[in-house]
Structures are given as C-alpha cells and as structure tokens.
Amino acid sequence: MSVDIQPACLGLYCGRTVLSVNGSVETYGDFGVCPRGQRTDEHKICRECMGSPDRYDWLYLGFMAMLPLVLHWFFIEWYSGKKRFVYPKLFKIVTLLVSDPVGSLHIRSCRVKKLSDWYTMLYNPSPDYITTVHCTHEAVYPL
C-alpha cells in the first residue's frame, strides 16, 4: 500500500494552483506563489479575485494614477514651458483595456483581510532558518 504524502504548504501566502477542472473535481499543482490576480483561500488553494474595489480603493488608485500625471505636467512645464496633456490619459485608458479582464474598463480586486496583506514579502517562510522560500504575491491586488 502506497501513501501519497504532500508536503505542507509553507507560509501564509503560499498556495496550490488549480490546473484543471473536470466537473466538480479539481486537479491541483504544487505549492508555490499564486498567479497575479489570485489569492489563497482557507484551504491554501489559489482562487481568482472576483471582488470590485470599494470607495477607499478607488481613492487610492485615483491618487496613484494622478501622482505621475501631475509630476509629468510639472516637469514638462519646468523644462520646456509646453504642455502636452493628451497622451498620458490615452495610455492609462489603453492600460485598463489590455489588463485582465481584457477589453473592459472593469477592475477586479482582492479584499484586504489583515495588516499582513500589505507586507507579504515579510512572510516568506524559512523552513530550515537558512533558505527562504519566496512564495509571496500581491495579496491586495491591484492595490
């Protein structure tokens, strides 16, 4: 009799990716970092983020989008005295259209569950206190 022993998933943000789904049966890959836009559930399985940003998330994303734009305008005026406003806005819209979900201006988001979600790199496991397993990812995607 052979027993298949799976190693324990190390770390707070490590998970198993879903390789295929056949009806209600899912096939999982090895433990590791979840792909972008996914987060681990309570069973350490990587699941796609399906939420939408709330009001404070939109304020944060708006600030992060406006900061480079305002700095861009400042340095254009500082060094050349000319203003070019059209192309930064155009690139932001194109970026939204080519990101997942492709072709829509919709943004999917993973919710913040605890403070450690913002600092996932501090939670990389070190099983032998020498080697660090790098399996963290964006837990508060896309923030």
PyMOL commands that set and color helices and strands:
alter all, ss='L'
color gray80, all
select helices_A, chain A and resi 55-79+86-98+115-118+120-123
alter helices_A, ss='H'
color red, helices_A
select strands_A, chain A and resi 15-22+25-32+38-40+46-48
alter strands_A, ss='S'
color yellow, strands_A
deselect
rebuild
show_as cartoon
